[in-house]
Amino acid sequence: MSVLEVDDVSIHFGGIKALQNISLRAGEWEIVGIIGPNGAGKTTLFNCITGFYTPSAGRVRYRGKDITRLPVHRRTALGLGRTFQNVGLVKNATVLDNLLTAQHLQVGYEPVTGILGSPATFAEEKRLRDRAHQILELLQLEYVARERVTDLPYGVLKRVELAAVLATDPDLLLLDEPGSGLGPEEAEGLGDTLLTLRKEFGLTIVMIDHHVPLVTRVSDYVYCLNFGEVLAEGRPDAVRSHPEVVLAYLGDDTESEVPV
Ligand SMILES: Nc1ncnc2c1ncn2[C@@H]1O[C@H](COP(=O)(O)OP(=O)(O)OP(=O)(O)O)[C@@H](O)[C@H]1O
């Protein structure tokens, strides 16, 4: 059974057909890449998967369960974790507090209950705090645990955002442009991190990115969207050199691959 199944999903906004009959699969422990030019519908597809939008037609299933109409928090509780195109963190809080807050969205009681609560909640608090530190160590972020988010450079922020979503203990991780704003070396490091995270946490990952070398390197399977439709899908190298994908990116077919 697939972890994620999107079947014939369509959505329109007034006259704009943002998605038309999109189908996509992500199997257990797979990394699935989504590429496509600006306005192709990539973020809209994520919004349909995570519950920010309800599709006009089609189905979204998570581990066989129809989640098409479930609200966002119920999907999060099932194991869907998502990052945003623009960093989604509490800017005035510390890195550690951002992780602890993200975890409390998951456990269903407020941090103050943990402070005033029973021995059982104390034990749970300790478990959450230990896990937060484990994630920070894995992402080499322990050194900024007590720094305020607002004081951090962009590349570090992107890693903190990844840490915060991992803190919610996801099973399916949806990453919206994790490589945006990163230089080639940082993107290379991010690729290594994603491969490690998949192994350490047994994750299935679906990622949108414009950074084609990153997507090609880490993905098992790639979808290219254009004008709300799947233009091509398959193994990364095949999609990257697909004539229609080249045309969509470059506007002509004189090159043999999507630019690196
Ligand atoms: N809430 C909305 N209301 C109206 N139009 C929308 C809405 N959300 C998305 N769209 C439109 O849907 C289309 C797809 O947008 P989307 O943001 O999904 O593209 P994208 O592939 O993620 O682009 P980018 O790479 O630039 O982020 C665009 O024409 C966009 O203007």
The ligand as an SDF file (V2000), in Angstrom:
LIG
                    3D

 31 33  0  0  0  0  0  0  0  0999 V2000
   -5.8370   30.8840   -3.0720 N   0  0  0  0  0  0  0  0  0  0  0  0
   -5.6960   31.1210   -4.3790 C   0  0  0  0  0  0  0  0  0  0  0  0
   -6.4990   31.9770   -5.0370 N   0  0  0  0  0  0  0  0  0  0  0  0
   -6.3590   32.2130   -6.3580 C   0  0  0  0  0  0  0  0  0  0  0  0
   -5.4220   31.6430   -7.1300 N   0  0  0  0  0  0  0  0  0  0  0  0
   -4.5780   30.7880   -6.5360 C   0  0  0  0  0  0  0  0  0  0  0  0
   -4.6480   30.4770   -5.1400 C   0  0  0  0  0  0  0  0  0  0  0  0
   -3.6670   29.5770   -4.8310 N   0  0  0  0  0  0  0  0  0  0  0  0
   -3.0140   29.3470   -5.9980 C   0  0  0  0  0  0  0  0  0  0  0  0
   -3.5560   30.0580   -6.9990 N   0  0  0  0  0  0  0  0  0  0  0  0
   -3.1160   30.0610   -8.4210 C   0  0  0  0  0  0  0  0  0  0  0  0
   -2.8660   28.7190   -8.7790 O   0  0  0  0  0  0  0  0  0  0  0  0
   -1.7710   28.6520   -9.6780 C   0  0  0  0  0  0  0  0  0  0  0  0
   -0.7040   27.7170   -9.1290 C   0  0  0  0  0  0  0  0  0  0  0  0
   -0.0290   28.3650   -8.0410 O   0  0  0  0  0  0  0  0  0  0  0  0
    1.0240   27.6290   -7.1160 P   0  0  0  0  0  0  0  0  0  0  0  0
    1.4250   28.5930   -6.0510 O   0  0  0  0  0  0  0  0  0  0  0  0
    0.4810   26.3270   -6.6760 O   0  0  0  0  0  0  0  0  0  0  0  0
    2.2430   27.3850   -8.1130 O   0  0  0  0  0  0  0  0  0  0  0  0
    3.7030   26.8530   -7.7850 P   0  0  0  0  0  0  0  0  0  0  0  0
    4.0170   25.8090   -8.7990 O   0  0  0  0  0  0  0  0  0  0  0  0
    3.8090   26.4760   -6.3550 O   0  0  0  0  0  0  0  0  0  0  0  0
    4.5770   28.1690   -8.0890 O   0  0  0  0  0  0  0  0  0  0  0  0
    5.9760   28.6860   -7.4420 P   0  0  0  0  0  0  0  0  0  0  0  0
    7.0410   27.7650   -7.9310 O   0  0  0  0  0  0  0  0  0  0  0  0
    6.1070   30.0580   -7.9960 O   0  0  0  0  0  0  0  0  0  0  0  0
    5.7890   28.6680   -5.9470 O   0  0  0  0  0  0  0  0  0  0  0  0
   -1.2680   30.0680   -9.8940 C   0  0  0  0  0  0  0  0  0  0  0  0
   -1.8810   30.5790  -11.0570 O   0  0  0  0  0  0  0  0  0  0  0  0
   -1.7860   30.7690   -8.6390 C   0  0  0  0  0  0  0  0  0  0  0  0
   -1.9670   32.1560   -8.8780 O   0  0  0  0  0  0  0  0  0  0  0  0
  1  2  1  0
  2  3  1  0
  2  7  2  0
  3  4  2  0
  4  5  1  0
  5  6  2  0
  6  7  1  0
  6 10  1  0
  7  8  1  0
  8  9  2  0
  9 10  1  0
 10 11  1  0
 11 12  1  0
 11 30  1  0
 12 13  1  0
 13 14  1  0
 13 28  1  0
 14 15  1  0
 15 16  1  0
 16 17  2  0
 16 18  1  0
 16 19  1  0
 19 20  1  0
 20 21  2  0
 20 22  1  0
 20 23  1  0
 23 24  1  0
 24 25  2  0
 24 26  1  0
 24 27  1  0
 28 29  1  0
 28 30  1  0
 30 31  1  0
M  END
$$$$
